[in-house]
Amino acid sequence: DTIVVGTVESRSEPQYDRPATEWTILVERVLKGDLGVGRITVRVPGGRGPDGMELHIYGTPPLAEGGRTLFFLQPRADGTFAIADLPQGAFVAARGTNRTLAFRAFSQVRVLSRSGRVGAREQVRDLDRFSDWIEDRASGVRRPSDYLVRPSRSELQSSGQNFTTLQSSGRNLRW
């Protein structure tokens, strides 16, 4: 229903019957939908529950304050948004050498190829070209997908510096 590019402003753990994390997103660009530029709240399953227990859902996007994202969203009845087809509807942006890359962070899930083979690689996209392509498709313009890129090794290394390990309650965790 709604596709946006935005910057993560803050994180909160509201008290619901199930553990959830809410992210306030400053919308930079609306690619599809009737949403004005402003702030929205994206609720992701997992986080601290009302009983203090924490739940981590593997495959949820590694969001962080100040990070840029591209979201495919579904509105919720309470005015917040859910990521469509979690985790497929969330793209994390990372600054490369001279462009911004967008990719789905699938390190915690198994990706299958179209033939069903485990271990398919997620393709990297140029965020601006991908956004333009989505906006065109949403308005009915069909054109070839010109957004897939093969980043250089140095570009991949510089983009990886934006990420941290899995965190819970401010502590780094490992498997």
C-alpha positions as CSV (number, residue, x, y, z in Angstrom):
1,D,0.0,0.0,0.0
2,T,2.8,2.4,0.9
3,I,6.4,2.6,0.0
4,V,8.8,5.1,1.5
5,V,12.4,6.1,1.9
6,G,13.2,7.5,5.3
7,T,15.6,7.9,8.1
8,V,15.2,6.2,11.5
9,E,14.8,8.8,14.2
10,S,14.1,6.8,17.3
11,R,13.2,3.4,18.8
12,S,10.7,2.6,21.5
13,E,9.3,-0.6,23.1
14,P,5.6,0.1,23.7
15,Q,3.6,-2.1,26.0
16,Y,1.3,-4.4,24.0
17,D,0.2,-7.9,24.7
18,R,3.1,-9.1,22.5
19,P,6.7,-7.9,22.4
20,A,7.2,-5.3,19.7
21,T,9.6,-2.5,18.8
22,E,8.4,0.8,17.2
23,W,10.6,2.9,15.0
24,T,9.9,6.5,14.3
25,I,10.8,7.2,10.7
26,L,11.3,10.6,9.2
27,V,9.9,10.2,5.7
28,E,12.1,11.7,3.0
29,R,10.3,10.4,-0.1
30,V,7.0,8.7,-0.7
31,L,7.3,6.3,-3.6
32,K,3.8,4.9,-3.5
33,G,0.7,5.8,-1.4
34,D,-1.1,8.8,-0.1
35,L,1.2,9.6,2.7
36,G,2.6,13.1,3.2
37,V,6.2,13.7,4.1
38,G,6.5,13.7,7.9
39,R,7.0,11.1,10.5
40,I,5.5,7.6,10.7
41,T,5.7,4.7,13.2
42,V,6.7,1.3,11.9
43,R,6.0,-1.5,14.4
44,V,8.2,-4.6,14.1
45,P,7.6,-7.8,16.0
46,G,10.1,-8.6,18.8
47,G,11.4,-6.5,21.6
48,R,10.6,-6.3,25.3
49,G,7.2,-7.6,26.4
50,P,5.0,-6.3,29.2
51,D,6.4,-9.0,31.5
52,G,10.0,-7.8,30.8
53,M,10.9,-10.8,28.7
54,E,12.6,-10.1,25.4
55,L,11.9,-11.7,22.1
56,H,14.2,-11.6,19.1
57,I,12.7,-12.4,15.7
58,Y,15.4,-13.6,13.3
59,G,15.2,-11.8,10.0
60,T,13.9,-8.5,11.3
61,P,15.8,-5.6,9.7
62,P,18.9,-4.3,11.6
63,L,17.6,-0.8,12.1
64,A,19.5,1.9,14.0
65,E,18.9,5.6,14.7
66,G,20.2,7.7,11.9
67,G,20.1,4.8,9.4
68,R,18.3,5.2,6.1
69,T,15.7,2.6,4.9
70,L,13.3,1.8,2.1
71,F,10.1,0.2,3.4
72,F,7.2,-1.6,1.7
73,L,4.5,-1.0,4.3
74,Q,1.0,-2.0,5.2
75,P,-1.1,0.4,7.4
76,R,-2.4,-0.9,10.7
77,A,-5.7,0.1,12.2
78,D,-4.0,2.0,15.0
79,G,-2.2,4.4,12.6
80,T,1.2,2.6,12.7
81,F,2.6,0.6,9.8
82,A,3.8,-3.0,9.4
83,I,6.6,-4.1,7.1
84,A,5.0,-5.9,4.2
85,D,6.2,-9.5,3.8
86,L,8.7,-9.2,6.7
87,P,11.6,-9.4,6.1
88,Q,11.4,-8.9,2.4
89,G,9.8,-5.5,2.6
90,A,12.7,-3.7,4.3
91,F,15.8,-2.5,2.6
92,V,18.7,-1.1,4.6
93,A,20.7,1.7,3.0
94,A,24.4,1.9,3.4
95,R,26.7,4.6,2.0
96,G,29.1,3.2,-0.6
97,T,32.1,5.0,-2.1
98,N,30.0,7.4,-4.3
99,R,26.5,6.1,-4.1
100,T,24.0,4.7,-1.6
101,L,23.4,1.0,-1.7
102,A,20.2,-0.7,-0.7
103,F,19.9,-4.3,0.3
104,R,17.8,-6.6,2.4
105,A,19.7,-7.9,5.5
106,F,19.2,-11.6,5.2
107,S,22.1,-12.7,7.4
108,Q,19.6,-14.3,9.8
109,V,17.4,-16.1,7.3
110,R,17.8,-18.7,4.7
111,V,17.3,-17.4,1.2
112,L,16.1,-19.7,-1.5
113,S,16.6,-19.4,-5.2
114,R,13.7,-19.7,-7.6
115,S,14.5,-23.4,-8.0
116,G,14.4,-23.9,-4.2
117,R,18.2,-24.1,-3.7
118,V,19.3,-22.7,-0.3
119,G,21.8,-20.0,-0.2
120,A,20.7,-17.7,-3.0
121,R,22.5,-14.3,-2.9
122,E,20.6,-11.1,-2.3
123,Q,21.3,-8.6,-5.0
124,V,22.5,-5.1,-4.2
125,R,20.7,-2.1,-5.5
126,D,21.5,1.5,-6.0
127,L,19.0,3.2,-3.7
128,D,18.3,6.3,-5.8
129,R,17.8,4.3,-9.0
130,F,15.7,1.6,-7.2
131,S,13.5,4.4,-5.7
132,D,13.0,6.0,-9.1
133,W,12.1,2.6,-10.6
134,I,9.6,1.9,-7.8
135,E,8.0,5.3,-8.2
136,D,7.7,4.8,-11.9
137,R,6.1,1.4,-11.5
138,A,3.7,2.7,-8.9
139,S,2.5,5.4,-11.4
140,G,2.1,2.8,-14.1
141,V,5.3,3.4,-16.1
142,R,7.0,0.1,-17.1
143,R,10.7,0.2,-17.8
144,P,13.7,-2.1,-17.4
145,S,15.1,-2.6,-13.9
146,D,18.3,-0.5,-14.1
147,Y,19.0,-0.4,-10.3
148,L,21.0,-3.6,-9.7
149,V,24.7,-3.0,-9.1
150,R,27.9,-4.9,-8.4
151,P,29.7,-2.9,-5.7
152,S,33.4,-3.0,-5.5
153,R,35.1,-4.8,-2.6
154,S,36.0,-1.5,-1.0
155,E,32.4,-0.2,-1.4
156,L,31.1,-3.3,0.4
157,Q,33.7,-2.9,3.2
158,S,32.8,0.7,3.7
159,S,29.0,0.0,3.7
160,G,29.5,-2.7,6.3
161,Q,30.9,-0.3,8.8
162,N,27.4,1.1,9.4
163,F,26.2,-2.1,11.2
164,T,26.7,-3.5,14.6
165,T,26.2,-6.9,16.1
166,L,22.8,-8.2,17.3
167,Q,22.0,-6.1,20.4
168,S,19.6,-6.6,23.3
169,S,19.2,-4.2,26.2
170,G,22.3,-2.3,25.1
171,R,24.5,-5.4,25.1
172,N,26.1,-7.0,22.1
173,L,25.1,-10.6,21.6
174,R,26.5,-13.4,19.5
175,W,25.1,-16.7,18.4
